[in-house]
């Protein structure tokens, strides 16, 4: 019987994670399957109980990365620091929560632009769990400075100072329909690189004129997924197969 893995969140119909992870399992010759399961905030307790009994692991996406914290038995240091979980491993009925967003972003930065966070200035737009995990990861890699703007000044202050200068890397963790105030756009307008964490979105909150180079969130999806795969299985992820599955 194949090992079972899943993605939980709402919405998940658009997700490319099943195609990517199923391609990875096939390329690695593993008898395993991965499915997307629509789970709301109200349904998380029942969903976790079901997953605990017959799955080997799962990913967690919006809006559950923080909601799931009380439902796991243990957290890795990275997940505890970020107070957010995007990956869960199940061993003998015990759930351990982890977060691969930060490490995945660092790998994606190197993949796309051959950049290391060291001595770079970052500005984050949005202060949700993904932004928080990624900001902590680049801080651990000796980023020179971290700034943040969001509609919630309290949570943005936990990530970084208000933007007051041009960043090297602008990271948008905003919904695609968000509006950025004109004064913030003026401040960050000279950003060199723009990384929008959404993938295949119809719109980016960051105007096209900002950034000499840009990427959407597909490289992050690839690399955080590869980190999840290795953490579940102990085997290096077959990146070429995963990349091909993402198109």
Secondary structure, DSSP 4 states (H G I P E B T S, - for coil): --EEEEEEESS-TT--HHHHHHHHHHHTT--EEEEEEE--STTHHHHHHHHHHH-SEEEE-TT-TTGGGGGSSEE-HHHHHHT--SEEEEETTEEEEE--HHHHHHHHHHHHH---STT-EEEEE--SHHHHHHHHHHHHTT-SEEEEE-S-HHHHHHH-BPP-S--SEEEE-S-TT----HHHHHHHTT-SEEEES--S-S--SS-TTS-SEEE-THHHHHHHHHHHHHHHHSS---HHHHHHHT-
